[in-house]
């Protein structure tokens, strides 16, 4: 599998031509899929002018007596619009050509937009504070229907009423607390198979606030002292390794998305804006995302980059942090509208850049975008490892309930959606299979144990004996789960294999995973479990099915949420 990935990554124009022919039914360079050029419109006519976009979002539904959108849009300068285009589309940016051509098709311009991201992409936010802190922000929460992606689709719909009467499709696959590593772990179930039949025209990633970053590290170690700031706040080796890990994860996720289909374009939206003392901490994982996006040529819209430099003393200014954010982490409703406007501005600039070239030159640039740049040899092995499709995946975040099919026995575990009430307390709702992201509200969907002794057994195919377990880690409440290989000895009775031995990387002790950690955030985390199986169990190098039992240890006082289990 790794060899196949390497060949795909380093393939040239022949492989690109084959991909074009397989997906579109034509050879590369023969036009845009059979639609006459007379029926195509330029990006300017499709997206409108920036004045059109500014006017639309100025009058967007917000609040009956609130003039903030109009005032805020007037405050956005040309320099800001230039700055939010934080990475200009390079090689991979030419993938946007097919998106613009589709939007410009006067007969059928409907497109599919897929969004993956964490709580900001879900429109989450809590008036009054998060992480147990009070704040004095003035913004209002957005909700799942008030996100920047929903506002972007509304704008495209307003521009496409004649050629897309049914409206463009938004598939918001956001998951509260999920970052790049989580989406990589669940890629096959969440993105891979689902979109083979109906691939998205555009994938937008919004994970900068959730990825391990300087903000999270600061929560763990405490704010740096003034002396540390004067001499440069240097992260320890472990922290530097974690930041490097996010760069690896970002490279793997971006490449996997670009390999979905040749007609799929990729855009990153960055919206982290943390109130921290050092500039490296303000923008979340942006410093780890940027080199990857620049290397691949993936365009990025960074909605908070120019705003973070504004004078913070005027809290009533519509572009102040107290207005753009609803709490210390999440965008307000107005912040989402502003981000949608910035996304239109970035897409507009990318389209104008492509249309400066002739039709033949644009087609050549698109063909070149199919062969991705070679990997950095220093991280090639790590990236390929994360791009490898797992041998088995149990995904409890899949709303279709695919993860439940592997469970052969369960006592006390439930498939639930976790969300926060207005007073900050978490509650759980049962989820029906097939529930959309809108019915679950973008909450943390997973397999949950709420009483000590609760256990379930799953059938997992293993080859190397390596399991990656994804679960929720949080800053309060102790809950631990023990993992072991078992054998069935009767109806509902399972005993541990006496010769098995487990060791884990990322958990605190042996094969036990702990919910509580020192970080002051509640996010997806993962640990690798190495299984040393008895000789009679699995032959080395040959796939075989084993039974794995997860047990919530007695004496825990809070629920434990499991997201996924995958083997390789």
KAFEN-V343641 format. One record per run of one state. SS is the DSSP state (2 for helix, 1 for strand, 0 for the rest). FROM is the first residue (numbers start at 0). LEN is the number of residues. Records with the same first field share a line. If there is no record, write none. Layout:
SS: FROM-LEN ; FROM-LEN
This chain:
0: 0-1 ; 9-3 ; 24-12 ; 39-3 ; 47-2 ; 58-9 ; 75-2 ; 87-4 ; 103-8 ; 117-26 ; 146-1 ; 159-9 ; 172-7 ; 185-1 ; 195-6 ; 206-7 ; 221-4 ; 230-6 ; 258-6 ; 270-8 ; 282-3 ; 296-3 ; 302-4 ; 309-11 ; 325-5 ; 331-1 ; 354-4 ; 369-10 ; 387-4 ; 395-6 ; 411-1 ; 420-5 ; 430-6 ; 440-3 ; 449-5 ; 462-3 ; 474-5 ; 490-2 ; 496-4 ; 505-3 ; 509-2 ; 514-1 ; 516-6 ; 532-11 ; 552-7 ; 567-1
2: 1-8 ; 12-12 ; 36-3 ; 42-5 ; 49-9 ; 67-8 ; 77-7 ; 91-12 ; 143-3 ; 147-12 ; 179-6 ; 186-9 ; 213-8 ; 225-5 ; 236-22 ; 278-4 ; 285-11 ; 306-3 ; 320-4 ; 332-22 ; 358-11 ; 379-8 ; 401-5 ; 436-4
1: 84-3 ; 111-6 ; 168-4 ; 201-5 ; 264-6 ; 299-3 ; 324-1 ; 330-1 ; 391-4 ; 406-5 ; 412-8 ; 425-5 ; 443-6 ; 454-8 ; 465-9 ; 479-11 ; 492-4 ; 500-5 ; 508-1 ; 511-3 ; 515-1 ; 522-10 ; 543-9 ; 559-8
